[in-house]
Amino acid sequence: SIVSNIVTAETLTLVENRNRFIVAIKLLKTTAAGKGHLNVSYPMKILQKDISPGFKNTLALKDLKLALQGSIDGINLVTGKAALKSYEDTEKTSYKDLDWTSMFNFIKEQNNLN
């Protein structure tokens, strides 16, 4: 939750500079970003051992790249850049077309915890 707090702060900092703060908050509240992975996506997907694509890792990577490219205001999106590496790493594996909650399995595999 501490890392999620920074991600939220970075996201709102990015949109605040574009005068879209309120719209972004309304949008985020309707997604896993606003409801939280532990409340929504993990119980529905990973805890049910379902990593079939809902929102693919390839789409998460695309969106993350767009967000990082869109940071033209000189905002340093540190956590976004760190997350980019993990999503890029999935592109070389079967995880690329799985649900983004499969990152739980991917990270375990990368750390030899399967």
C-alpha atoms as one frame of an Amber mdcrd trajectory, in Angstrom:
protein
   0.000   0.000   0.000   2.963   2.296   0.551   4.085   1.862  -3.057   0.482
   2.270  -4.271   0.362   5.575  -2.411   3.359   6.839  -4.387   1.838   5.605
  -7.656  -1.379   7.476  -6.840   0.567  10.606  -5.924   2.575  10.438  -9.163
  -0.580   9.915 -11.238  -2.395  12.843  -9.650   0.708  15.034  -9.947   0.860
  14.231 -13.654  -2.789  15.093 -14.287  -2.836  18.100 -11.957  -0.380  19.832
 -14.246  -2.844  19.296 -17.083  -5.906  20.608 -15.176  -7.576  17.190 -15.181
  -7.325  16.382 -11.488 -11.057  15.943 -10.712 -11.712  13.939 -13.887  -8.768
  11.648 -13.081 -10.001  11.017  -9.539 -13.483  10.149 -10.815 -12.023   7.787
 -13.395  -9.574   6.134 -11.011 -12.343   5.446  -8.504 -14.039   3.206 -11.087
 -10.946   1.101 -11.858  -8.700  -1.310  -9.982  -6.481   1.701  -9.300  -9.198
   3.265  -7.181 -10.735   0.151  -5.705  -7.454  -1.561  -5.074  -6.095  -4.812
  -6.364  -6.649  -6.496  -3.019 -10.337  -5.545  -3.019 -11.145  -6.235  -6.648
  -8.775  -7.805  -9.124  -6.840 -10.221  -6.917  -9.933 -11.826  -5.298 -11.595
 -12.131  -8.701  -8.525 -13.361 -10.573  -5.319 -14.501  -8.900  -6.894 -15.904
  -5.718  -9.189 -17.957  -7.957  -6.105 -19.127  -9.869  -7.484 -17.367 -12.939
  -4.863 -15.505 -14.930  -6.801 -15.625 -18.190  -6.655 -12.278 -19.923  -8.956
  -9.578 -18.676  -6.476  -6.732 -18.902  -3.350  -8.166 -20.504   0.184  -7.375
 -19.408   0.846  -6.163 -22.968  -1.895  -3.559 -22.515  -0.517  -2.549 -19.125
   2.908  -2.114 -20.728   1.430  -0.024 -23.576  -0.480   2.203 -21.159   2.521
   2.604 -18.871   4.732   3.615 -21.800   2.117   6.165 -22.885   1.964   7.595
 -19.362   5.739   7.887 -19.182   5.908   9.485 -22.647   3.147  11.878 -21.633
   5.192  13.186 -18.749   6.371  16.215 -20.692   6.091  18.521 -17.713   9.384
  17.297 -16.296   7.704  15.157 -13.643   9.945  12.294 -12.553   7.661   9.236
 -12.447  10.044   7.042 -10.456   7.667   4.182  -9.676   6.336   4.121 -13.216
   9.873   3.759 -14.552  10.594   0.980 -12.061   7.397  -0.882 -12.978   8.226
  -0.552 -16.679  11.109  -3.015 -16.318   8.847  -5.716 -14.875   6.261  -5.325
 -17.619   8.978  -5.260 -20.292  10.365  -8.489 -18.849   6.987 -10.195 -19.341
   7.119  -9.415 -23.058   9.726 -12.156 -23.440   7.533 -14.771 -21.734   4.137
 -16.425 -21.891   2.958 -13.885 -19.298   2.692 -11.123 -21.895  -0.820 -12.161
 -22.932  -2.060 -13.084 -19.462  -4.014 -10.911 -17.048  -2.007  -8.217 -15.310
  -2.665  -9.900 -11.967  -0.398 -12.665 -13.285   2.454 -10.358 -12.273   2.093
 -12.049  -8.882   3.032 -15.376 -10.482   5.682 -13.763 -12.680   7.437 -12.137
  -9.726   7.323 -15.394  -7.771   8.809 -17.226 -10.758  11.536 -14.619 -11.181
  12.487 -15.211  -7.554  12.348 -19.033  -7.840   9.390 -19.261  -5.468   7.113
 -21.497  -7.567
